[in-house]
Amino acid sequence: MGAGVLGSSIADRLARSGWDVTHVERLAPGHVRSGSGDESRLIRSSHGPDALHAQMARRARELWIELDPRLFVPSGIAWFAHEADGWEAASERTLKALGIPVERVDPAELFPSVNVDDLAFTLYEPEAGILWARDGVRALADRAVTAGAERITAVARPDGERVVLDDGRVLEADHVIWACGAWMAELFGDVLDLRITRAEVFYFGGDGSWATPGVPGWVDFDGAAYGLGDLDGRGIKVGPDDEGPVVDPTAVDRQATPERLEAARSYLAHRFPALAGAPLVGNRVCQYEMTADERFVVAPHPAHGDRVWLVGGGSGHAFKHGPALAERLESWLTRAEEPEACFAVGERRREAAMRTAGTRLAG
Ligand SMILES: Cc1cc2nc3c(=O)[nH]c(=O)nc-3n(C[C@H](O)[C@H](O)[C@H](O)COP(=O)(O)OP(=O)(O)OC[C@H]3O[C@@H](n4cnc5c(N)ncnc54)[C@H](O)[C@@H]3O)c2cc1C
């Protein structure tokens, strides 16, 4: 259930392995209100000291390129490190141990204008890049259909181990997998603890020297911001990443707020001085599906054994893992491997470990 990046990755993986797949989506794969409905997403392996996520991200990158090399823009990603031995230094050690390319660089060689006054160093992942996100989700969902999956447009609701559709049909299966993004909170709020929070991204106008590729993607973990250059003329992207308010993903108005716009403008002026005063050329409002520790939920429903699986809690990173997570999920369904304990349903300790320190800054 669900045709965002997680549901589509799973439908694609299972259909291509010969499973009999029915893929249900209320609207369209990558629709504008889904988490997966944006144009671009960063694909990088750095996850601090966490080797499992670094390896999964590296594998997902390979799978995206295998799906269609045009989906992946090999721009590289720069990490602005505020501390000599913080999250980025831990990432560097982990990636080196895994043989994933990473190096320290002078950011003046990567950006037309950059301020490093508050930085200890800049880490660079040369093989990281940007995914054409919505196009990628559609490519996965379509490949699932080509491999034999049936796609149904309907609203689904759980009825024990069964699925009831709003057109009256009732679906039964050996395994029912719910991957409904932000809507998992209302469907399974009794067993999942998800915070659905508002996120905003902004696009600013610059000159041709800010084109990506050329200019890499970037993440400021401790500064709680990320972005990229101008991808295909869309504008220079900046995402201020302090935790936003809880929202209803169906009803929220998707208009920029002045506070977030000001946060984006002031980050831009601070980090990339030549862009101070750059005009706003667009914006998007999206939502995160946050777990307390920013790790996915990929686990059997506690009341239904492995007949019903819950998949979600993307917490700002389902694109960099989706296809690899689907591969792992298949090995858990066939019992070739034991499910990853860190993705289980249950209590989680609050931690800002995976994305930026925005949640930590928000308290
Ligand atoms: C601003 C922002 C920046 C991000 N940046 C990155 C990044 O750089 N890298 C990265 O890896 N990730 C990033 N993410 C996170 C990533 O986009 C999300 O984790 C991901 O899109 C979530 O995918 P999903 O499949 O879980 O959910 P969704 O994409 O929301 O898909 C869920 C689908 O389920 C459907 N659905 C819901 N309820 C029902 C129902 N009852 N019946 C039928 N269908 C239903 C919905 O219509 C929807 O299509 C970012 C997210 C945001 C908001």
The ligand as an ORCA input file, in Angstrom:
! r2SCAN-3c Opt
* xyz 0 1
  C      12.048     18.814      2.454
  C      12.471     17.383      2.368
  C      13.759     17.066      1.960
  C      14.161     15.739      1.887
  N      15.431     15.451      1.448
  C      15.809     14.166      1.304
  C      17.080     13.848      0.755
  O      17.848     14.738      0.387
  N      17.421     12.532      0.619
  C      16.578     11.540      0.997
  O      16.935     10.360      0.885
  N      15.343     11.817      1.498
  C      14.958     13.097      1.657
  N      13.709     13.390      2.160
  C      12.868     12.296      2.640
  C      12.116     11.567      1.583
  O      11.614     12.458      0.610
  C      10.978     10.806      2.279
  O      11.548     10.023      3.331
  C      10.253      9.900      1.330
  O       9.768     10.610      0.213
  C       9.087      9.187      2.034
  O       8.634      8.199      1.151
  P       7.447      7.244      1.554
  O       7.316      6.279      0.442
  O       7.654      6.706      2.929
  O       6.164      8.199      1.674
  P       5.377      9.065      0.577
  O       6.266      9.519     -0.497
  O       4.617     10.104      1.320
  O       4.387      8.030     -0.068
  C       3.291      7.469      0.621
  C       2.232      7.166     -0.388
  O       1.168      6.431      0.245
  C      -0.060      6.882     -0.277
  N      -1.106      6.604      0.692
  C      -1.237      7.121      1.928
  N      -2.305      6.626      2.550
  C      -2.890      5.780      1.671
  C      -4.031      4.964      1.747
  N      -4.787      4.913      2.850
  N      -4.358      4.209      0.664
  C      -3.599      4.253     -0.477
  N      -2.491      5.017     -0.582
  C      -2.140      5.761      0.486
  C       0.158      8.371     -0.472
  O      -0.785      8.908     -1.391
  C       1.591      8.430     -0.954
  O       1.685      8.417     -2.369
  C      13.275     14.709      2.254
  C      11.976     15.025      2.656
  C      11.571     16.337      2.715
  C      10.168     16.658      3.140
*
